[in-house]
Amino acid sequence: MSTAQHKIGSGFGANSTADEVLEGIDLAGKLAVVTGGYSGLGLETTRALTKAGARVVVPARRRAAAEEALAGLDGVEVDELDLGDLESVRGFAERFLTSGRTIDFMIDNAGIMACPDTRVGPGWEAQFATNHLGHFALVNRLWPAIEPGGARVVSVSSRGHHLSGIRWDDVHWRQGYDKWEAYGQAKTANVLFAVHLDRLAADRGVRAFALHPGGIITPLQRHLPKAEMVERGWIDEQGNVLNPEGFKSPEEGAATQVWAATSPQLDGMGGVYLEDCDIAEPAVDGGERSGVKAWATDPEQAARLWALSAELTGVDAFAA
């Protein structure tokens, strides 16, 4: 299978920051929607975009916490959204569409990681439902605002997609739940979503990208016991980050999604997976856990996941 998954030599790298990739780019008059844009990488993404002149809408499950975190930032507005609740997704989308505005950058940043077996909606596994299905429904419901602006849709995945492809026989982990493999499946879904959305939308001027932001210690680790993070060598018993060179700062972690959303270097491209502010290479079987696995860029699996997601959520902006 041919692939567009090859580096383009962007000139940026793992230690580039969100401000650096935006240098010289004027986003005045542009509007971004950043889910989870009030914590961790999302907060830094919001800060960088507003600094460059964009207006940012931050849908938040914890509205009060979002308003507190974003206080003092100009050009930001907060609204309520719980990605694990499809009625909440519908409500946010309807309120936004009523405003009559178009979206230039849609950054699906919010997510949960390695949580205990949790069920949402009609018994859906929470990581697949929140990280993938909620964003799938949100983008499809916001399509009337995404298409006119020729937006870029950015799906924040993870190197964690190496842990699992889509478990077609049991996507909701009703048998033998494994928190890390469930996370891997959800992150694979984020990549496949971008692959198929780009296929559907490219001729309408909308392009989609997925990415790995890098390893960063953020509130995303909230579900992990301290003992597990110590065992993995991430922190010591006092909670200090070990091997800080192995982790990115939030400013560096936000860079790839900001680059994906705004860089003119990606004009005319789409449907690819990025890391370290460049297009990633295909993963090598048996090699280091870098690049993108073939199961995450397979167009047939991407189309199959789209059909399943549309069936589960009851939403498909491209249905005939």
C-alpha positions as CSV (number, residue, x, y, z in Angstrom):
1,M,0.0,0.0,0.0
2,S,1.4,3.4,-1.0
3,T,1.6,6.0,1.8
4,A,2.2,9.7,2.1
5,Q,3.8,9.0,5.5
6,H,7.2,10.4,4.9
7,K,9.0,13.4,6.5
8,I,8.9,16.6,4.7
9,G,11.9,18.3,6.5
10,S,9.8,20.9,8.2
11,G,12.8,22.5,10.0
12,F,11.1,21.9,13.4
13,G,11.6,19.0,15.8
14,A,10.9,17.4,19.1
15,N,11.9,20.5,21.1
16,S,10.2,23.1,19.0
17,T,7.5,25.0,20.9
18,A,4.0,26.1,20.0
19,D,5.2,29.7,19.8
20,E,8.1,28.8,17.5
21,V,5.9,27.0,15.0
22,L,3.6,30.0,14.9
23,E,6.3,32.6,14.5
24,G,5.3,34.9,11.6
25,I,1.8,33.4,11.3
26,D,-1.0,36.0,11.9
27,L,-4.2,34.3,13.0
28,A,-6.2,37.5,13.4
29,G,-9.8,36.9,12.4
30,K,-9.4,33.1,12.7
31,L,-11.5,30.9,15.0
32,A,-10.4,27.7,16.6
33,V,-12.3,25.1,18.7
34,V,-10.0,23.3,21.1
35,T,-11.6,20.5,23.2
36,G,-10.0,20.3,26.6
37,G,-8.3,23.6,25.9
38,Y,-8.0,24.5,29.5
39,S,-5.6,21.9,30.9
40,G,-2.2,20.4,30.0
41,L,-1.5,20.5,26.3
42,G,-4.9,22.0,25.5
43,L,-4.2,25.0,27.7
44,E,-0.9,25.7,26.0
45,T,-2.5,25.3,22.6
46,T,-5.2,27.8,23.5
47,R,-2.6,30.2,24.9
48,A,-0.4,30.0,21.8
49,L,-3.3,30.4,19.3
50,T,-4.7,33.5,21.1
51,K,-1.2,35.0,21.3
52,A,-1.1,34.7,17.5
53,G,-4.4,36.5,17.2
54,A,-7.0,33.7,17.0
55,R,-10.2,33.5,18.9
56,V,-10.6,30.2,20.7
57,V,-13.7,28.4,21.8
58,V,-13.0,25.9,24.6
59,P,-15.7,23.3,25.2
60,A,-15.2,22.0,28.7
61,R,-16.7,19.2,30.9
62,R,-15.6,21.2,34.0
63,R,-16.7,24.7,33.0
64,A,-15.8,26.4,36.3
65,A,-12.3,24.9,36.2
66,A,-11.9,26.0,32.6
67,E,-12.9,29.6,33.3
68,E,-10.5,29.7,36.2
69,A,-7.6,28.3,34.1
70,L,-8.2,30.6,31.2
71,A,-8.8,33.8,33.2
72,G,-6.7,36.6,31.9
73,L,-6.4,35.2,28.4
74,D,-8.0,37.5,25.8
75,G,-10.0,36.0,22.9
76,V,-11.3,32.9,24.7
77,E,-14.8,31.8,25.4
78,V,-15.9,28.7,27.3
79,D,-18.9,26.5,26.9
80,E,-20.1,23.2,28.4
81,L,-19.3,19.9,26.7
82,D,-19.0,16.3,28.0
83,L,-17.7,14.1,25.2
84,G,-19.0,11.0,26.9
85,D,-22.6,12.3,26.6
86,L,-24.0,12.6,23.1
87,E,-26.8,14.9,24.2
88,S,-24.1,17.2,25.6
89,V,-22.3,17.1,22.3
90,R,-25.5,17.9,20.5
91,G,-26.2,20.8,22.8
92,F,-22.8,22.4,22.3
93,A,-22.9,22.0,18.6
94,E,-26.4,23.5,18.3
95,R,-25.4,26.5,20.5
96,F,-22.3,27.1,18.4
97,L,-24.1,26.8,15.0
98,T,-26.7,29.3,16.2
99,S,-23.9,31.8,16.4
100,G,-23.4,31.6,12.6
101,R,-19.6,31.5,12.8
102,T,-17.3,29.3,10.8
103,I,-14.4,27.3,12.2
104,D,-10.9,27.6,10.8
105,F,-9.2,25.1,13.2
106,M,-10.9,22.2,14.9
107,I,-8.5,20.6,17.4
108,D,-9.8,17.4,19.1
109,N,-7.4,17.6,22.0
110,A,-9.4,16.3,25.0
111,G,-9.0,12.8,26.2
112,I,-8.7,10.3,29.0
113,M,-6.0,7.6,29.5
114,A,-5.7,4.2,31.1
115,C,-8.8,4.7,33.3
116,P,-10.4,1.9,35.3
117,D,-13.1,0.0,33.4
118,T,-15.8,2.7,33.1
119,R,-19.0,2.8,31.1
120,V,-20.7,5.8,29.6
121,G,-23.9,6.2,27.5
122,P,-25.4,2.8,26.5
123,G,-22.6,0.9,28.2
124,W,-19.8,2.1,25.9
125,E,-16.1,1.7,27.1
126,A,-15.2,5.2,28.3
127,Q,-11.9,5.7,26.4
128,F,-13.3,4.7,23.0
129,A,-16.4,6.7,23.7
130,T,-14.8,9.8,25.0
131,N,-11.6,10.0,22.9
132,H,-13.2,8.8,19.6
133,L,-17.0,8.6,19.5
134,G,-17.5,12.0,21.2
135,H,-15.2,13.7,18.8
136,F,-16.6,11.9,15.9
137,A,-20.1,13.1,16.8
138,L,-18.8,16.6,17.5
139,V,-17.1,17.1,14.2
140,N,-20.0,15.7,12.2
141,R,-22.5,18.0,14.1
142,L,-20.2,21.0,13.6
143,W,-19.7,20.2,9.9
144,P,-22.0,23.2,8.7
145,A,-19.4,25.5,10.4
146,I,-16.3,23.5,9.5
147,E,-16.9,23.1,5.7
148,P,-17.4,26.8,4.8
149,G,-14.1,27.8,6.4
150,G,-12.1,25.1,4.7
151,A,-11.0,24.1,8.2
152,R,-8.2,21.9,9.3
153,V,-9.4,19.1,11.7
154,V,-6.7,17.9,14.0
155,S,-7.1,14.6,15.9
156,V,-4.8,14.3,18.8
157,S,-3.8,10.7,19.0
158,S,-0.7,9.2,20.7
159,R,2.2,6.8,20.3
160,G,-0.1,4.7,22.4
161,H,-1.9,3.6,19.2
162,H,0.9,1.1,18.9
163,L,-0.7,-0.9,21.8
164,S,-3.8,-2.0,19.9
165,G,-5.6,-1.9,16.6
166,I,-9.4,-1.8,16.6
167,R,-10.9,-4.9,18.3
168,W,-13.7,-5.4,15.8
169,D,-15.2,-8.3,17.7
170,D,-15.4,-6.3,21.0
171,V,-14.7,-2.6,20.7
172,H,-16.3,-1.9,24.0
173,W,-14.2,-4.4,26.0
174,R,-17.1,-6.3,27.4
175,Q,-14.7,-9.2,27.9
176,G,-11.2,-9.0,29.5
177,Y,-10.8,-5.2,29.9
178,D,-7.2,-4.0,29.7
179,K,-6.8,-0.2,30.4
180,W,-3.7,0.2,28.3
181,E,-4.9,-1.8,25.3
182,A,-8.2,0.1,25.5
183,Y,-6.3,3.3,25.4
184,G,-4.4,2.0,22.4
185,Q,-7.5,1.2,20.5
186,A,-9.0,4.7,21.2
187,K,-5.8,6.3,19.9
188,T,-5.8,4.1,16.8
189,A,-9.4,5.3,16.3
190,N,-8.2,8.9,16.4
191,V,-5.9,8.2,13.5
192,L,-8.3,6.3,11.5
193,F,-10.9,9.1,11.9
194,A,-8.5,11.6,10.4
195,V,-7.7,9.2,7.5
196,H,-11.3,8.8,6.5
197,L,-12.4,12.3,7.2
198,D,-9.7,13.6,4.9
199,R,-10.8,11.2,2.2
200,L,-14.4,12.4,2.5
201,A,-13.6,16.1,2.9
202,A,-10.5,17.0,0.9
203,D,-12.4,17.9,-2.3
204,R,-14.4,20.4,-0.1
205,G,-11.3,22.1,1.1
206,V,-11.2,20.5,4.5
207,R,-8.1,18.6,5.5
208,A,-7.6,16.3,8.5
209,F,-4.5,15.2,10.4
210,A,-3.7,13.0,13.4
211,L,-0.6,13.2,15.6
212,H,1.4,12.1,18.6
213,P,2.2,15.2,20.7
214,G,5.1,13.5,22.6
215,G,5.5,12.3,26.1
216,I,4.5,14.9,28.6
217,I,3.5,14.8,32.3
218,T,0.1,16.4,32.4
219,P,-3.3,15.8,34.1
220,L,-3.8,13.1,31.5
221,Q,-2.1,10.8,34.0
222,R,-4.8,11.5,36.6
223,H,-6.0,7.8,36.5
224,L,-2.6,6.3,37.1
225,P,-1.6,5.3,40.6
226,K,1.6,6.9,41.8
227,A,3.1,3.4,42.3
228,E,2.6,2.6,38.6
229,M,4.2,5.8,37.4
230,V,7.2,5.1,39.8
231,E,7.4,1.6,38.4
232,R,7.4,2.9,34.9
233,G,10.3,5.2,35.8
234,W,8.3,8.4,35.1
235,I,8.5,9.9,38.6
236,D,10.3,9.1,41.9
237,E,8.6,8.5,45.3
238,Q,8.4,12.2,45.9
239,G,6.6,12.8,42.6
240,N,9.6,14.4,40.8
241,V,9.9,13.7,37.1
242,L,12.7,11.4,36.3
243,N,14.7,11.6,33.1
244,P,13.2,15.0,32.2
245,E,15.0,14.9,28.9
246,G,12.7,12.0,28.0
247,F,9.6,14.2,28.4
248,K,8.5,17.3,26.6
249,S,7.4,20.5,28.2
250,P,3.7,21.5,27.6
251,E,5.0,24.2,25.3
252,E,6.8,21.5,23.2
253,G,4.0,19.1,23.5
254,A,1.5,21.5,22.1
255,A,3.7,22.4,19.1
256,T,2.7,19.5,16.8
257,Q,-1.0,20.1,17.0
258,V,-0.6,23.8,16.5
259,W,1.7,23.1,13.6
260,A,-0.9,20.7,12.1
261,A,-3.6,23.3,12.4
262,T,-1.8,26.3,11.0
263,S,1.3,25.5,9.1
264,P,1.4,26.5,5.4
265,Q,4.0,23.7,5.0
266,L,1.0,21.3,5.1
267,D,-1.1,23.0,2.5
268,G,-2.5,20.5,0.0
269,M,-1.8,17.6,2.4
270,G,-4.0,15.6,4.7
271,G,-4.9,12.2,6.1
272,V,-1.4,11.7,7.6
273,Y,-0.1,11.1,11.1
274,L,2.5,13.6,12.5
275,E,5.0,13.6,15.3
276,D,7.7,16.1,16.4
277,C,6.3,18.8,14.0
278,D,6.7,16.7,10.9
279,I,5.0,13.9,9.0
280,A,5.9,10.6,10.7
281,E,7.5,7.7,9.0
282,P,5.7,4.3,8.9
283,A,6.5,2.2,12.0
284,V,9.0,-0.6,11.6
285,D,7.8,-4.0,12.9
286,G,10.0,-5.0,15.8
287,G,11.6,-1.6,15.9
288,E,11.3,1.2,18.4
289,R,7.8,2.5,19.2
290,S,7.9,5.4,16.8
291,G,6.1,6.3,13.6
292,V,2.6,5.1,12.7
293,K,1.4,1.6,12.7
294,A,-0.1,0.3,9.4
295,W,-3.4,-0.6,11.2
296,A,-3.9,3.1,12.0
297,T,-3.6,4.3,8.4
298,D,-5.4,1.4,6.5
299,P,-8.1,3.1,4.4
300,E,-10.4,0.1,4.6
301,Q,-10.3,0.0,8.4
302,A,-10.8,3.7,8.4
303,A,-14.0,3.4,6.3
304,R,-15.2,0.5,8.5
305,L,-14.7,2.5,11.7
306,W,-16.5,5.5,10.2
307,A,-19.5,3.4,9.4
308,L,-19.5,1.8,12.9
309,S,-19.1,5.2,14.5
310,A,-22.0,6.7,12.5
311,E,-24.2,3.7,13.4
312,L,-23.3,4.1,17.1
313,T,-23.7,7.9,17.4
314,G,-26.5,8.3,14.8
315,V,-24.6,11.1,13.2
316,D,-22.9,11.3,9.7
317,A,-22.5,14.6,7.9
318,F,-21.6,12.8,4.7
319,A,-24.6,10.3,4.6
320,A,-26.3,10.3,1.2
